[in-house]
Amino acid sequence: MGGTKAAVAEVEVAGHTVRLSSPDRVIFPQRGFTKADVFHYYLAVGDGIMRALRDRPTTLQRFPEGVEGEAFFQKRVPTRGVPPWVTTAQITFPSGRSAAELCPADLAHVAWAAQMGTIVFHPWPVRAADVDRPDELRIDLDPQPGTDFADAARAAGEVRAVLDELGATGWPKTSGGRGVHVYLRIQPRWTFTEVRRATIALAREVERRNPDLVTTAWWKEERGRRVFVDYNQMARDRTIACAYSLRANARATVSTPVTWAELPDVDPDDFDLRSVPTRLAEQGDPHAGIDDAPWDITPLLEWAERDASAGQGDLPYPPDHPKMPGEPKRVQPSRAKRTPDESA
């Protein structure tokens, strides 16, 4: 008994030949989108996604059998079976271990990753030229239970107001879900620790101005019905789905750049695999100018020093991160408040 050989196509991308195997495999069952649809989506948004990915070490979130199948994060490019033109960058994890991650030099790298079942691209906020000094400050606005995208959009407006006062430009995008991301292009002069401190200082200032809407509380029990600024997205080895990346949900939504004028009125579910290429072709990329004027974060670092002097020091790191100097205890406040007698 002989089986039918799976279809294989060869596609020229950025001067390289990229294989596309099993093009008819269904990746998003509820929408009927196939592997070929995903592959050609990434070609269609090439200019936008390369603006987000170029020369950045990138973790791949792969779904070889589709979004309803098993998934895994790939942080190391295999040593075998990889085209010779694929470029990597050596990055170091908080544990001290290192890896050679995919580092897209052109769109062929994105196409190759899509052929390998990648749905979501998670780039580091650094470039290959200096993998220890971020050039991108990321503000992740995460709606908590009882809040929604509209609240995250309002919180983003508060972030923008603070940035305007500082003379900084923020670039908003949908997360592909209920959240909003605001990116700043910064000068690559500071460490991850320093950029995280700057992010906390910015988040605290936004929280002070609208404490009923925004919170920096790491512990969920303290957040309430507010939008959480996830400052730990600036910790080393924490990444966010990039602009124009698909998200692994039933609707095949896309993390989509928007203008500040659009943000309050958009519905993130409207941005998906089918609609975003047309939007990009017709309207251009709202993030087209993101690289034009990298910002000096010194004002935020000065705020961080001010806050520390007032008793507001560092905040907890993610649980898988090594304990950092000056970090408070990683214990839930409700547990920390118990006395020995109460816990007996």
DRENDO-1510 file (C-alpha; in Angstrom, 1 decimal, always signed):
<recs>
REC; n; res; u; v; w
REC; 1; MET; +0.0; +0.0; +0.0 .
REC; 2; GLY; +1.4; +3.4; -0.9 .
REC; 3; GLY; +0.4; +6.7; +0.5 .
REC; 4; THR; +0.0; +10.0; -1.4 .
REC; 5; LYS; +2.9; +12.2; -1.1 .
REC; 6; ALA; +2.1; +15.5; +0.7 .
REC; 7; ALA; +2.1; +18.6; -1.5 .
REC; 8; VAL; +5.3; +20.7; -1.3 .
REC; 9; ALA; +5.7; +24.1; -2.8 .
REC; 10; GLU; +8.8; +26.2; -3.2 .
REC; 11; VAL; +8.4; +30.0; -2.8 .
REC; 12; GLU; +11.0; +32.6; -3.5 .
REC; 13; VAL; +11.2; +35.1; -0.5 .
REC; 14; ALA; +13.8; +37.8; -0.2 .
REC; 15; GLY; +16.2; +36.0; -2.5 .
REC; 16; HIS; +15.9; +32.6; -0.8 .
REC; 17; THR; +13.9; +29.5; -1.6 .
REC; 18; VAL; +11.5; +28.5; +1.2 .
REC; 19; ARG; +9.7; +25.2; +1.2 .
REC; 20; LEU; +6.0; +25.1; +2.1 .
REC; 21; SER; +4.9; +21.6; +2.9 .
REC; 22; SER; +1.4; +20.4; +3.8 .
REC; 23; PRO; -0.1; +23.7; +2.6 .
REC; 24; ASP; -3.7; +22.4; +3.1 .
REC; 25; ARG; -3.3; +21.5; +6.7 .
REC; 26; VAL; -6.0; +23.3; +8.7 .
REC; 27; ILE; -4.4; +25.6; +11.4 .
REC; 28; PHE; -7.4; +27.6; +12.5 .
REC; 29; PRO; -10.3; +25.1; +12.4 .
REC; 30; GLN; -13.0; +27.6; +13.3 .
REC; 31; ARG; -12.1; +29.9; +10.5 .
REC; 32; GLY; -10.9; +27.2; +8.1 .
REC; 33; PHE; -7.5; +28.9; +7.6 .
REC; 34; THR; -4.7; +26.6; +6.4 .
REC; 35; LYS; -1.0; +26.5; +6.7 .
REC; 36; ALA; -0.7; +28.1; +3.3 .
REC; 37; ASP; -3.0; +30.9; +4.6 .
REC; 38; VAL; -0.7; +31.6; +7.5 .
REC; 39; PHE; +2.4; +31.4; +5.3 .
REC; 40; HIS; +1.0; +33.9; +2.8 .
REC; 41; TYR; -0.4; +36.1; +5.5 .
REC; 42; TYR; +3.2; +36.7; +6.7 .
REC; 43; LEU; +4.4; +37.5; +3.2 .
REC; 44; ALA; +1.6; +40.0; +2.8 .
REC; 45; VAL; +2.5; +41.9; +6.0 .
REC; 46; GLY; +6.2; +41.6; +5.3 .
REC; 47; ASP; +7.1; +45.3; +5.6 .
REC; 48; GLY; +5.2; +45.6; +8.9 .
REC; 49; ILE; +6.5; +42.5; +10.6 .
REC; 50; MET; +10.1; +43.0; +9.6 .
REC; 51; ARG; +9.9; +46.5; +11.1 .
REC; 52; ALA; +9.0; +44.6; +14.4 .
REC; 53; LEU; +11.4; +41.7; +14.0 .
REC; 54; ARG; +14.5; +42.8; +12.0 .
REC; 55; ASP; +17.7; +41.8; +13.8 .
REC; 56; ARG; +15.8; +40.8; +17.0 .
REC; 57; PRO; +16.4; +37.5; +18.7 .
REC; 58; THR; +13.0; +35.8; +18.4 .
REC; 59; THR; +11.3; +33.0; +20.3 .
REC; 60; LEU; +8.9; +31.1; +18.1 .
REC; 61; GLN; +5.6; +29.8; +19.4 .
REC; 62; ARG; +4.9; +26.8; +17.2 .
REC; 63; PHE; +1.7; +24.8; +16.6 .
REC; 64; PRO; +2.7; +22.1; +14.1 .
REC; 65; GLU; -0.8; +20.6; +14.1 .
REC; 66; GLY; -2.8; +23.8; +14.4 .
REC; 67; VAL; -4.0; +26.0; +17.2 .
REC; 68; GLU; -6.0; +23.3; +18.8 .
REC; 69; GLY; -3.0; +20.9; +19.0 .
REC; 70; GLU; +0.0; +20.9; +21.2 .
REC; 71; ALA; +2.2; +24.0; +21.2 .
REC; 72; PHE; +5.7; +24.7; +22.3 .
REC; 73; PHE; +8.1; +27.7; +22.5 .
REC; 74; GLN; +11.3; +27.3; +20.5 .
REC; 75; LYS; +14.2; +29.3; +21.9 .
REC; 76; ARG; +17.0; +27.5; +20.1 .
REC; 77; VAL; +17.4; +27.1; +16.4 .
REC; 78; PRO; +18.2; +23.4; +15.6 .
REC; 79; THR; +21.7; +22.6; +14.5 .
REC; 80; ARG; +20.5; +20.4; +11.7 .
REC; 81; GLY; +18.0; +20.7; +8.9 .
REC; 82; VAL; +18.2; +24.5; +8.8 .
REC; 83; PRO; +18.8; +26.5; +5.6 .
REC; 84; PRO; +22.4; +27.9; +5.6 .
REC; 85; TRP; +21.1; +31.4; +5.2 .
REC; 86; VAL; +19.2; +31.4; +8.5 .
REC; 87; THR; +20.8; +33.9; +11.0 .
REC; 88; THR; +20.8; +33.6; +14.8 .
REC; 89; ALA; +21.8; +35.7; +17.7 .
REC; 90; GLN; +23.3; +34.4; +21.0 .
REC; 91; ILE; +21.2; +35.4; +24.0 .
REC; 92; THR; +21.6; +34.8; +27.7 .
REC; 93; PHE; +18.7; +33.8; +30.0 .
REC; 94; PRO; +18.4; +34.9; +33.6 .
REC; 95; SER; +19.6; +31.4; +34.6 .
REC; 96; GLY; +22.9; +32.2; +32.9 .
REC; 97; ARG; +22.4; +29.6; +30.2 .
REC; 98; SER; +22.5; +30.8; +26.6 .
REC; 99; ALA; +20.9; +29.9; +23.2 .
REC; 100; ALA; +21.2; +30.8; +19.6 .
REC; 101; GLU; +17.7; +32.2; +18.7 .
REC; 102; LEU; +16.3; +33.0; +15.3 .
REC; 103; CYS; +17.3; +36.5; +14.4 .
REC; 104; PRO; +15.3; +37.5; +11.3 .
REC; 105; ALA; +17.5; +39.4; +8.8 .
REC; 106; ASP; +14.8; +39.3; +6.1 .
REC; 107; LEU; +11.3; +38.1; +5.4 .
REC; 108; ALA; +12.6; +34.6; +4.3 .
REC; 109; HIS; +13.3; +34.0; +8.0 .
REC; 110; VAL; +9.6; +34.7; +8.9 .
REC; 111; ALA; +8.5; +32.5; +6.0 .
REC; 112; TRP; +10.8; +29.7; +7.2 .
REC; 113; ALA; +9.4; +29.9; +10.7 .
REC; 114; ALA; +5.8; +29.8; +9.4 .
REC; 115; GLN; +6.7; +26.7; +7.4 .
REC; 116; MET; +7.9; +25.2; +10.7 .
REC; 117; GLY; +4.4; +25.8; +12.2 .
REC; 118; THR; +5.1; +29.1; +13.9 .
REC; 119; ILE; +2.0; +31.1; +14.7 .
REC; 120; VAL; +3.2; +33.7; +17.1 .
REC; 121; PHE; +6.5; +35.6; +17.0 .
REC; 122; HIS; +8.0; +36.8; +20.3 .
REC; 123; PRO; +11.0; +39.0; +19.7 .
REC; 124; TRP; +13.3; +40.3; +22.5 .
REC; 125; PRO; +13.4; +44.1; +22.9 .
REC; 126; VAL; +17.0; +44.1; +21.8 .
REC; 127; ARG; +18.9; +43.9; +18.5 .
REC; 128; ALA; +21.7; +41.5; +17.6 .
REC; 129; ALA; +24.3; +44.3; +17.8 .
REC; 130; ASP; +23.8; +44.5; +21.6 .
REC; 131; VAL; +21.6; +41.8; +23.1 .
REC; 132; ASP; +22.0; +43.1; +26.6 .
REC; 133; ARG; +20.7; +46.7; +26.1 .
REC; 134; PRO; +17.1; +47.1; +25.0 .
REC; 135; ASP; +16.2; +49.5; +22.3 .
REC; 136; GLU; +12.4; +49.0; +22.9 .
REC; 137; LEU; +10.5; +49.9; +26.0 .
REC; 138; ARG; +7.2; +47.9; +26.1 .
REC; 139; ILE; +4.2; +48.9; +28.1 .
REC; 140; ASP; +1.7; +46.0; +28.4 .
REC; 141; LEU; -1.7; +47.0; +29.6 .
REC; 142; ASP; -3.5; +43.9; +30.8 .
REC; 143; PRO; -7.3; +44.2; +31.7 .
REC; 144; GLN; -8.2; +42.4; +34.9 .
REC; 145; PRO; -11.5; +40.6; +35.5 .
REC; 146; GLY; -14.3; +43.1; +35.3 .
REC; 147; THR; -12.4; +45.3; +32.8 .
REC; 148; ASP; -12.1; +45.0; +29.0 .
REC; 149; PHE; -10.4; +46.4; +25.9 .
REC; 150; ALA; -12.1; +49.8; +26.3 .
REC; 151; ASP; -10.5; +50.2; +29.7 .
REC; 152; ALA; -7.1; +49.2; +28.4 .
REC; 153; ALA; -7.5; +51.8; +25.6 .
REC; 154; ARG; -8.4; +54.4; +28.2 .
REC; 155; ALA; -5.3; +53.4; +30.2 .
REC; 156; ALA; -3.2; +53.7; +27.1 .
REC; 157; GLY; -4.5; +57.3; +26.7 .
REC; 158; GLU; -3.2; +58.0; +30.2 .
REC; 159; VAL; +0.1; +56.6; +29.3 .
REC; 160; ARG; +0.2; +58.8; +26.2 .
REC; 161; ALA; -0.5; +61.9; +28.3 .
REC; 162; VAL; +2.5; +61.2; +30.5 .
REC; 163; LEU; +4.7; +60.5; +27.5 .
REC; 164; ASP; +3.6; +63.7; +25.8 .
REC; 165; GLU; +4.8; +65.6; +28.9 .
REC; 166; LEU; +8.1; +63.9; +28.7 .
REC; 167; GLY; +8.5; +64.6; +25.0 .
REC; 168; ALA; +8.4; +60.9; +24.2 .
REC; 169; THR; +6.4; +59.1; +21.4 .
REC; 170; GLY; +4.4; +56.0; +22.2 .
REC; 171; TRP; +3.3; +53.6; +19.5 .
REC; 172; PRO; +0.1; +51.7; +20.3 .
REC; 173; LYS; -1.1; +48.3; +19.1 .
REC; 174; THR; -3.7; +45.8; +20.0 .
REC; 175; SER; -2.5; +42.7; +21.8 .
REC; 176; GLY; -4.7; +40.5; +19.6 .
REC; 177; GLY; -6.9; +40.0; +22.7 .
REC; 178; ARG; -8.3; +42.4; +25.3 .
REC; 179; GLY; -5.1; +44.2; +26.0 .
REC; 180; VAL; -3.1; +47.1; +24.5 .
REC; 181; HIS; +0.6; +47.5; +24.1 .
REC; 182; VAL; +2.5; +50.8; +23.8 .
REC; 183; TYR; +6.0; +50.7; +22.5 .
REC; 184; LEU; +8.8; +53.3; +22.8 .
REC; 185; ARG; +11.9; +53.2; +20.7 .
REC; 186; ILE; +14.7; +54.1; +23.1 .
REC; 187; GLN; +18.5; +54.5; +22.9 .
REC; 188; PRO; +20.2; +51.2; +23.5 .
REC; 189; ARG; +22.3; +52.5; +26.4 .
REC; 190; TRP; +20.8; +50.9; +29.5 .
REC; 191; THR; +20.6; +47.4; +30.9 .
REC; 192; PHE; +17.4; +45.3; +31.2 .
REC; 193; THR; +17.4; +46.1; +34.9 .
REC; 194; GLU; +17.5; +49.9; +34.2 .
REC; 195; VAL; +14.9; +49.8; +31.5 .
REC; 196; ARG; +12.6; +47.8; +33.8 .
REC; 197; ARG; +13.0; +50.4; +36.5 .
REC; 198; ALA; +12.1; +53.1; +34.0 .
REC; 199; THR; +9.0; +51.2; +33.0 .
REC; 200; ILE; +8.0; +50.8; +36.7 .
REC; 201; ALA; +8.5; +54.6; +37.2 .
REC; 202; LEU; +6.3; +55.4; +34.2 .
REC; 203; ALA; +3.6; +52.9; +35.4 .
REC; 204; ARG; +3.6; +54.3; +38.9 .
REC; 205; GLU; +3.1; +57.8; +37.5 .
REC; 206; VAL; +0.2; +56.7; +35.4 .
REC; 207; GLU; -1.3; +54.9; +38.4 .
REC; 208; ARG; -1.0; +58.0; +40.6 .
REC; 209; ARG; -2.9; +60.0; +38.1 .
REC; 210; ASN; -5.7; +57.5; +37.7 .
REC; 211; PRO; -5.6; +54.9; +40.6 .
REC; 212; ASP; -9.2; +53.8; +39.9 .
REC; 213; LEU; -8.2; +52.7; +36.4 .
REC; 214; VAL; -4.6; +51.6; +36.5 .
REC; 215; THR; -2.6; +49.4; +38.9 .
REC; 216; THR; +1.0; +48.2; +39.2 .
REC; 217; ALA; +0.1; +45.6; +41.8 .
REC; 218; TRP; +2.0; +42.4; +41.0 .
REC; 219; TRP; -0.3; +40.2; +43.1 .
REC; 220; LYS; -3.7; +39.5; +41.6 .
REC; 221; GLU; -5.5; +39.8; +44.9 .
REC; 222; GLU; -4.5; +43.5; +45.0 .
REC; 223; ARG; -5.4; +44.5; +41.5 .
REC; 224; GLY; -9.1; +44.8; +41.7 .
REC; 225; ARG; -11.1; +45.8; +38.6 .
REC; 226; ARG; -8.3; +47.8; +37.1 .
REC; 227; VAL; -5.9; +47.6; +34.2 .
REC; 228; PHE; -2.6; +46.1; +35.2 .
REC; 229; VAL; +0.6; +47.5; +33.8 .
REC; 230; ASP; +2.7; +44.4; +33.5 .
REC; 231; TYR; +6.1; +46.0; +34.0 .
REC; 232; ASN; +7.8; +42.6; +34.1 .
REC; 233; GLN; +7.5; +42.4; +30.3 .
REC; 234; MET; +10.7; +44.3; +30.5 .
REC; 235; ALA; +12.5; +41.7; +32.5 .
REC; 236; ARG; +15.1; +39.7; +30.7 .
REC; 237; ASP; +13.6; +36.8; +28.6 .
REC; 238; ARG; +10.1; +38.1; +28.9 .
REC; 239; THR; +8.6; +38.8; +25.4 .
REC; 240; ILE; +5.4; +40.0; +23.8 .
REC; 241; ALA; +3.8; +39.0; +20.5 .
REC; 242; CYS; +5.1; +41.5; +18.0 .
REC; 243; ALA; +3.3; +43.9; +15.7 .
REC; 244; TYR; +1.6; +41.9; +12.9 .
REC; 245; SER; +2.0; +38.6; +14.6 .
REC; 246; LEU; -1.0; +36.3; +14.5 .
REC; 247; ARG; -2.3; +35.1; +17.9 .
REC; 248; ALA; -3.2; +31.5; +18.6 .
REC; 249; ASN; -6.9; +31.9; +19.2 .
REC; 250; ALA; -10.0; +30.7; +17.4 .
REC; 251; ARG; -10.5; +33.9; +15.4 .
REC; 252; ALA; -6.9; +34.1; +14.1 .
REC; 253; THR; -6.6; +37.7; +15.4 .
REC; 254; VAL; -3.5; +39.8; +14.9 .
REC; 255; SER; -1.6; +42.1; +17.2 .
REC; 256; THR; -2.2; +45.2; +15.1 .
REC; 257; PRO; -0.6; +48.7; +15.1 .
REC; 258; VAL; -3.2; +51.5; +15.3 .
REC; 259; THR; -3.1; +55.2; +15.5 .
REC; 260; TRP; -3.9; +57.0; +18.7 .
REC; 261; ALA; -7.0; +58.5; +17.1 .
REC; 262; GLU; -8.3; +55.0; +16.2 .
REC; 263; LEU; -7.5; +53.3; +19.5 .
REC; 264; PRO; -10.6; +54.2; +21.5 .
REC; 265; ASP; -13.0; +53.0; +18.8 .
REC; 266; VAL; -11.4; +49.9; +17.3 .
REC; 267; ASP; -12.6; +46.3; +18.0 .
REC; 268; PRO; -9.5; +44.1; +18.3 .
REC; 269; ASP; -11.5; +41.1; +16.9 .
REC; 270; ASP; -11.8; +43.0; +13.6 .
REC; 271; PHE; -8.0; +42.6; +13.0 .
REC; 272; ASP; -7.4; +39.1; +11.8 .
REC; 273; LEU; -5.6; +37.0; +9.2 .
REC; 274; ARG; -7.9; +38.1; +6.4 .
REC; 275; SER; -8.4; +41.8; +7.2 .
REC; 276; VAL; -5.0; +43.0; +8.3 .
REC; 277; PRO; -3.1; +42.6; +4.9 .
REC; 278; THR; -5.8; +44.7; +3.2 .
REC; 279; ARG; -5.6; +47.3; +6.0 .
REC; 280; LEU; -1.8; +47.5; +5.7 .
REC; 281; ALA; -1.9; +47.8; +1.9 .
REC; 282; GLU; -4.6; +50.5; +1.9 .
REC; 283; GLN; -3.6; +52.5; +5.0 .
REC; 284; GLY; +0.0; +51.8; +5.5 .
REC; 285; ASP; +1.7; +50.9; +8.8 .
REC; 286; PRO; +0.9; +53.2; +11.7 .
REC; 287; HIS; +4.3; +52.2; +13.2 .
REC; 288; ALA; +6.2; +53.3; +10.1 .
REC; 289; GLY; +8.0; +56.1; +12.0 .
REC; 290; ILE; +8.8; +54.1; +15.1 .
REC; 291; ASP; +12.6; +54.0; +14.4 .
REC; 292; ASP; +13.0; +57.7; +13.6 .
REC; 293; ALA; +13.8; +59.2; +17.0 .
REC; 294; PRO; +15.1; +56.8; +19.7 .
REC; 295; TRP; +14.4; +58.4; +23.1 .
REC; 296; ASP; +16.6; +59.0; +26.1 .
REC; 297; ILE; +15.0; +57.4; +29.2 .
REC; 298; THR; +16.9; +59.5; +31.7 .
REC; 299; PRO; +13.7; +61.4; +32.9 .
REC; 300; LEU; +12.1; +58.0; +33.8 .
REC; 301; LEU; +15.3; +56.9; +35.7 .
REC; 302; GLU; +15.2; +60.1; +37.6 .
REC; 303; TRP; +11.6; +59.4; +38.5 .
REC; 304; ALA; +12.7; +55.9; +39.7 .
REC; 305; GLU; +15.3; +57.5; +42.0 .
REC; 306; ARG; +12.6; +59.9; +43.3 .
REC; 307; ASP; +10.2; +57.0; +44.0 .
REC; 308; ALA; +13.0; +55.0; +45.7 .
REC; 309; SER; +13.7; +58.0; +48.0 .
REC; 310; ALA; +10.0; +58.1; +48.9 .
REC; 311; GLY; +10.0; +54.4; +49.8 .
REC; 312; GLN; +8.8; +53.0; +46.5 .
REC; 313; GLY; +11.6; +50.7; +45.5 .
REC; 314; ASP; +11.7; +47.7; +43.3 .
REC; 315; LEU; +8.8; +45.4; +42.6 .
REC; 316; PRO; +8.7; +41.6; +42.4 .
REC; 317; TYR; +10.2; +39.8; +39.4 .
REC; 318; PRO; +8.5; +36.9; +37.6 .
REC; 319; PRO; +8.6; +33.6; +39.7 .
REC; 320; ASP; +11.1; +31.9; +37.3 .
REC; 321; HIS; +13.6; +34.8; +37.6 .
REC; 322; PRO; +16.5; +34.7; +40.0 .
REC; 323; LYS; +16.2; +36.8; +43.1 .
REC; 324; MET; +17.4; +40.3; +42.2 .
REC; 325; PRO; +19.2; +42.9; +44.5 .
REC; 326; GLY; +16.7; +45.2; +46.2 .
REC; 327; GLU; +13.7; +43.1; +45.1 .
REC; 328; PRO; +11.0; +42.7; +47.8 .
REC; 329; LYS; +9.9; +39.3; +49.1 .
REC; 330; ARG; +8.0; +37.2; +46.6 .
REC; 331; VAL; +5.1; +36.3; +48.8 .
REC; 332; GLN; +1.4; +37.0; +48.5 .
REC; 333; PRO; +0.5; +39.9; +50.8 .
REC; 334; SER; -2.4; +37.9; +52.3 .
REC; 335; ARG; +0.1; +35.2; +53.3 .
REC; 336; ALA; +2.8; +37.6; +54.3 .
REC; 337; LYS; +0.5; +39.3; +56.8 .
REC; 338; ARG; -0.1; +36.1; +58.8 .
REC; 339; THR; +1.6; +35.8; +62.1 .
REC; 340; PRO; +3.0; +32.4; +63.3 .
REC; 341; ASP; +0.0; +32.0; +65.6 .
REC; 342; GLU; -2.5; +32.7; +62.8 .
REC; 343; SER; -0.9; +30.2; +60.4 .
REC; 344; ALA; -0.7; +27.4; +63.1 .
</recs>
